[in-house]
Amino acid sequence: MFCPTVNVKSFGAVGDGQADDTPAFQKALDAGARRVRIPAGSYRMTATLRVPSDITIKADAQARIFADGNTPKKRGDFLLTNADLVNGNANITIQGGIWDGNNQGPCNTKPEDLFDPEAWSGSVLNFYKVKKLTLRDLTVANSVTYNIRMCRIENFDFRDIRFQSDKIAFNQDGLHFAGYCRKGRVRNVSAISKGQTNDDLIALNADDSLVRLENLDLECGPIEDITFENVSAEDCHTGVRILSVVSPIRNIRIRNFSAGCRCYAINADGARYCRTPLFTDAERPTGVGCIENVVFDGFSCHATRPDTSTLMALESNPGGRGFIIRNFRRDLEKDQAPGAPTLVLRKVAKARLQLRQAGKSVADVTVQADAQGTDTFSTLRAFDTLRLS
């Protein structure tokens, strides 16, 4: 008789942190039930959990599902991914639980060779070709690299997502969006431990190096039609990365962003300074990128280190309605680098910059900052609207 709800313990899961609960979890996922329940407990996974379509996973708030630290990892391994990476999946919901990458485990380390074609990505959760993906009230903890990695997802809804880790490691992105992510809503995203995320809290990477291990099996392509609300961090590396070289990033809304940042609050530098740059400035004398109708509304930030170079780096070309920041405030009471510029604008083609402060227009100029030139705005502490188009 078909049972609409199953419990992983009915399939043999122990939840003591010692037993290998992977077979029981996978049997529960493959049982054909519409809902899978995970009670409180600590569940050790020695292989990737693969989630089919038309299923809801509901985990207790005290359910910790963690990657075994003594199992070697290879390309395609994650703590959890959707099951069909060829044809895709639909209608997947994950609610509750602590999804733990266990970055203290001896085998859960980032491979030394960044370009090893068989290396694992280090990501905790992975979603590729998923329509109607829902994530609710969950914590992703102790990632090796990306916390949640996504490509070709559509019509998604994320709410109440938390990131935490005591170990600071390279490339710990929070929500990492690669190409062809569209039509989504994201609400209430927070880094709840100091120092997290130790890379981009929100990464919109329409273009990226696909040969480095974090990005194996991802794609470059447009990112569009996504709304973010209530994004916060005490002390992250970078708040929002906007990475476009040839693929557009368009129709993005980010409302109520508040973060302390060690490096950038907004980084749109085209990945020029990454270990794997995507171009040289000589190859792109008129700049790169297509940022269309990207709007921040309600934006508060501050530097958390005295060596922060700038809070916002805009080195990508706007297109269409361009790039807009409304209701901006730099929190000088918390700022550890008050002499650093709020905004550096450079390496863009000819564009119109409009700035309003205290209800008045204080700038409406045409700017052109070529590969050698730079326009730095050191004294911007608060403004009503900045528009680059």
Sequence and secondary structure as in RCSB ss.txt:
>XXXX:A:sequence
MFCPTVNVKSFGAVGDGQADDTPAFQKALDAGARRVRIPAGSYRMTATLRVPSDITIKADAQARIFADGNTPKKR
GDFLLTNADLVNGNANITIQGGIWDGNNQGPCNTKPEDLFDPEAWSGSVLNFYKVKKLTLRDLTVANSVTYNIRM
CRIENFDFRDIRFQSDKIAFNQDGLHFAGYCRKGRVRNVSAISKGQTNDDLIALNADDSLVRLENLDLECGPIED
ITFENVSAEDCHTGVRILSVVSPIRNIRIRNFSAGCRCYAINADGARYCRTPLFTDAERPTGVGCIENVVFDGFS
CHATRPDTSTLMALESNPGGRGFIIRNFRRDLEKDQAPGAPTLVLRKVAKARLQLRQAGKSVADVTVQADAQGTD
TFSTLRAFDTLRLS
>XXXX:A:secstr
   SEEEGGGGT   EEEEE HHHHHHHHTS  SEEEE SEEEEESS EEE SSEEEEE TTEEEEE TTS   T
T  SEEES TTT EEEEEEESSEEE  TTSTT S  S TT TT     SEEEEEEEEEEEEEEEEES SS SEEE
EEEEEEEEEEEEEE SS  TT  SEEE TTEEEEEEEEEEE STT  SSEEEEEESS  SSSGGGTT     EEE
EEEEEEEEEEEEEEEEEE SSS EEEEEEEEEEEEEEEEEEEESTTTTSSS S  TTT TT    EEEEEEEEEE
EEESSTT   SEEE S EEEEEEEEEEEEE TTT S TTS SEEE SEEEEEEEEEETTEEEEEEEEEE SS  E
EE S  EEEEEEE 
